[in-house]
Amino acid sequence: MTVHALFFCLRPDPGTAARLSGVSDDVARRFGMRVRPPRTERLHVTLHHLGWYDDETDDAAVMAEVRQLAEQAAAALRHGAVRVHFDQLLSFTRKPRNLPLVLSGGACLDEVRAMRAALGDRLHAAGLRTDPHFTPHLTLFYDDLAVEPQPFIVPGWTATDFLLLDSLQGQSTHVELGRWPLA
């Protein structure tokens, strides 16, 4: 059985992803953390999570319906390119181990928040629910050591498109299902 997690995201271009992986290495050395080899193709900023579905139950039909509605909502969105920059480093500490170390930020991520809200309006119009809680972030890696929130300026990129991905749980794989321009 495969569990699928559908989500919309902004993904850095390959050059930016490689640079952000270098940031991961620097941060790991600075804090004495262990970082695995970078998975640059998995770096992203999640916009909306659309649920988990397994492919051995009726979830497959539900997932197909959610995907169709999500793709229609994405196609209806009209939004300009989005600047994605970071000014904070921290660990999310909702669990005791394997903590996500993330880049996040304040006003520097307002364009991401605005784009997410616009996409959320389209998703609601299509009949899909979204989570109102949102902390824009890019996960660098996971470690058991917690890093307290601190200023950490990292230039990001200008997103010119957004994607719908299927994350195959436990396989460290993201499958691109769709891509829409931001212009």
N, C-alpha and C positions, 0 to 999 in steps of 0.2 A: 504494500500500500504506500502510495506517495501522498503526502500532505502538501497542498499548494497554498501559498500566501500571495494574494493579489494586491498590488499597490502601485500608486502613481508616484513618480519621483523625478527629481532633477539629477542628471548624471554629469560629472565633469568630463571634458574632452580628454583624450589619452595623455597629452602633455601635462595637463593640470593634475590628472590622477597620479602620474608618476611623481610629480612634485609633492603632492600630498602624502604619498607613500614615504618620501624622504623625510617629511615632517614627522611621520610615525616613528621612523628610526631614531631621529633626534630626540623626540619626547621619551621614547623607551630608554635610551641611554641616560637622559637627564634624571629620570625618576627610578632607575634601576629595575625596569620592567622587562619582561620577555616578550618580544614581538615576533610573531610568525612571519614567514615570507609574505610580502604584500600581495593582496588580491585586488589589484587596481581596477579590474573590471567589475568589482562589486561595490565600489565607493559610490555613494549617492546621498541625497537628502530626500527623505520620504515626505510626500505631500499628503496623501490619503491612503490609509490601509483599508482594503475592501473585504477582508475576511480570510478565514482559513477553510479549505475544502479538501476532503480526501477523495481519491479517484475510484474508490471501491463501493461507494454508497450513492444515494440519491444526490449527494453533494455535487457530483459531476454536472448534473443538469442545472442545479442552482448556480454553480460557478459559471457555466456557459451563459446563463441569463444575465448574471451580474456583469460578466465581461462585455456582453453586447450593449447593455445599458451604459456601462462606463465608457465604452468606445464612442457611443453616440454623444455622451456628455462632453467628452474630450474634443470631439470634432466640432462641437458647437462653441467651444471657448475661443474668444478673441482676446489676446493679451500680448503685450510687448515682451521683449527679451527681459530677463531677470538677472540682476547682479547678485551674486552669491559670495559673500565675504564673511569672515569669522573674526571675533575679537575675544573669545573666551574658550578656555580648556577646562574640562571637568569630567568626572566619572558619574554615570548614573548608578545610584546605589539602591535600587529597588529590591535587589537580591544580595545574598551574602558573598557570592563568589562569581567569577567570570564576568566582571563588571565592564560595560561598554565605556571606553574612553573616547570622548567626543569633542569635536569642535562645534561651538555654538556661538550665540551672540545676541546683542541687543538690537539697537536701531540699524545696524549693518545688515540685518536680515529682514527688515521691513518689506522689501520687495518680494521676498519669498512668502512672507505672511499674506501679502495682498494677493499674490497669484494663487496661493492655496485657497483663500477665501472665494475668489472668483471661480475656481474649479469646483469648490464645495457647493456654490450656488447652482452650478450646472448639474452636479451629481444629485442634489436635492430635487431639482426640477425633473430629473429622470426617474425619481422615486427611490433613490439609494440613500442610505443613512451614512453619516460621517461622524467621526469622533470629534467633539468640540475641543478636546485637550490637544495642544500642539506645542512642542518645543522643537523648533527647527534645529537640526544638527546633522553632522556627518560623523559616523562612527569610524575611528581610526583603527582600533583593535580592541581586544578584550584582555583583561588581566585581573587578578585577585586584589591587587593594590588599588585603593581608592585615591583619586586625586581631587582635592578640594577645588571648587570653582576659582579661577584666577584669570586675570587678563592675559590674552595670548593672541596677538594679531597675526592672522594668516590671510593673505590675499587669496581669493578663490577664482571665480570665472564668471563669465556672462553666459547664462543658459539661453540658448536659442531654440531649444525644444524641450519637451517633457515626455516621459515614457510611462507605459503601463508594463509592469514586470510581473512574472510569476516566479516566486522564490520556492524552489523545491527543497522543503525542509529536510535537514540532515544531510543534504548533498552538496552544500556550499555552491549552489548553482542558481543563477538568475536567467530566466528565459524572457527575451524581449517579445512582448505581444503586440505592441503598438508604439508609435512615435508621432507626435504632433508638433508643428512649428510654433514658436513664440516670435512674433514679428510685428 
